[in-house]
Amino acid sequence: MSKAKKLLYSQKIAPFVFSLPFCLSLLIFWLYPLVTGILMSFQTVDFGVTQWVGLQHYTKLAKDPFFRTAVLNSVEYMILTLLLLVPIPMLLAVLIESRITKARGVWKIIMYIPALTSVVISGMLFRLMFSEGAGGQMNQIMQWLGQAPIPWLKSKGTGWVALLLLCMWRWTGVNMLYFVSGLNSIDGTLYESADIDGANAKQKFWYITLPLLKPTTVYVITISVFAGLSMFLESFMLWNGNSSPKNIGLTIVGYLYKRGIETNELGYACAVGVVLMVIALIINFVQLFATGTIGFKKKED
Amino acid sequence: MAKNANTPKTMESNHRVASFLSTALFVLVSAIIAFPLLAGLTASFRPAREIFQNGMSLNLKVKDWSLHNYAYLFTKFINPKTTDSVAIADSNKYFMWYKNSLILTITTVVLTLLVCYFIAYGMTMYKTKLGNFLFFMVIATMSVPFEILMLPLYQEVTTIGLINTNAGVFLPGLCAASTIFFFRQYMQGLPKELLDAARVDGCTEYGISVKIMMPITKPAFASMAILCAMGSWNNMLWPMLVFRDTNKFTLQIGLNTLLTPYGNNYDLLIAGSMFGIIPILIIYLIFNRYLVAGMTSGAVKG
């Protein structure tokens, strides 16, 4: 072997060779777009001519009523999905993992299936289920309950029922499986000793399950925060495009898409993106801090 | 109510009631969850015009059922002698999109898994500062939403000339942070003594990674393959930006174009949607147990 080849094959160099694709990808497809995105938010690009405009986009954003609607919608959606998609899947997981439920494997398989469908397909199905006419399933149910047909997707309250049900439909099973694996990592002998000490189910849940499930809970909350804040396609599909009545389905990413792709205002759209990133980082930082995942104590591992 | 059902009071009858209630709850939840898909499936046998006008009815109207929508989807493709030229074009396109999606998904899965495997191998199997730093960067990339990178990335991909190509879709996501993360978690649990034994036997560093470690990592490959395949098959936002040409569209983008306000394509749309779930459903049912292992790795260790 030549000297160069020997070096290339040495234990010193090999890790660098293995890491090379990641380093390249990191620079080209992550760092570069991230930095350009931030820079572009201070620029206006018109027919290839770039002009620095300082904070102009941000001051404009602060006064932009559509942007305010988008932020409020996204934050509201995030909070609601957190309320729906953390406690419910957690309780379902506890229940399905307790020995009392029969045929557990079957329910786990069925409950995950919605996650296999694309947003296009699930959006279409929910659009049809919540269609305005008296013939749609939801309106038929309303009729059984003695109510008049509702134009579901036309107003915010009922439109969001459809939106949140769509979201719950797709993610309840997934989040439940996260919690199931979290539960399986808990040492079973803890429950046995709790049984000996005469603890009831409620106590076992509060003092064993909940604290030991914390890593999973933090993980699920983290991904839900990101998914909730950057939700776009669900509303895009449900309202068949990016223009919902009175912008009830407009989200931050929807607005970014509208400005960046539909009206080609890249600089302004990048400013929207930067604001989204800042909001996401702040919320996640606060959340990780509040749950004690990061903090002043020494990190384990 | 759910928690009370969980109370294992030692009495036999109480246990039985709890068991019944809990199982009944899951029957109900599963039924609700299965409902939209079953509704879609039954609707795909009904006249498309009616679905568009009235939505999917609870009344199944089995008498009206026919395979017309599927026949329309398939035969126009197989037998192009029909006189309806629009139908030929549409149906041809559907299978073109299907094929595009299959090719894109297979390419993405194979390349992503290989690249991520070697990256994770380098991070895990050697004790270097670089490995730790890169792992930190993996976490960093996970905490920036993709949507922020989307527009600059779109510009970049256009500049490089990858717009309208498969490479433009999969290259930016090739080093998938979650996949690297999972491979790393998995490999940390493997004995490193194997490496030294192989080195003594004269195996090169790269030979070890392929011949020794890769076979042991098979279960990790299986779980990442299914998650990656699901992601790629159903991916929409980024491919929607990259592909400009209808002949290049993936199935999801194509289906989206059928969803017009005029409802003239609902026959293709609904039958095509149901048929479009099949590949991923098959993979899911076969590799189901690996999937659970894959998606939960990050959640347990945090």
Interface residues (C-beta under 8 A of the other chain):
Chain A: Y9 S10 Q11 A14 P15 F16 V17 F18 S19 P21 F22 C23 S25 L26 I28 F29 W30 Y32 P33 L34 T36 G37 M40 L91 L92 V94 L95 I96 S98 R99 I100 T101 K102 A103 R104 V106 W107 K108 I109 I110 M111 Y112 I113 P114 A115 L116 T117 S118 V119 V120 I121 S122 M124 L125 F126 L128 M129 F130 S131 E132 G133 A134 G135 G136 Q137 N139 Q140 I141 W169 T172 G173 V174 L177 Y178 V180 S181 G182 S185 N200 A201 K202 F205 P215 T216 V218 Y219 V220 F226 L229 S230 F232 L233 M237 N240 V253 L256 G260 I261 L266 A269 C270 G273 V274 L276 M277 A280 L281 N284 T293
Chain B: A2 K3 A5 N6 T7 P8 H15 A18 S19 S22 T23 L25 F26 V27 V29 S30 I33 A34 P36 L37 A39 G40 A43 I51 Q53 N54 G55 M56 S57 L58 N59 V115 F118 I119 Y121 G122 M123 M125 Y126 T128 L130 G131 L134 M137 V138 T141 S143 V144 P145 F146 E147 I148 L149 M150 L151 P152 L153 Q155 E156 L171 P172 G173 L174 C175 I180 T204 E205 Y206 S209 M230 W233 N234 M236 L237 L241 Q252 L255 N256 L259 P261 L269 I270 S273 G276 I277 I280 L281 Y284 L285 N288 L291 V292 M295 T296 G298 A299 V300 K301 G302
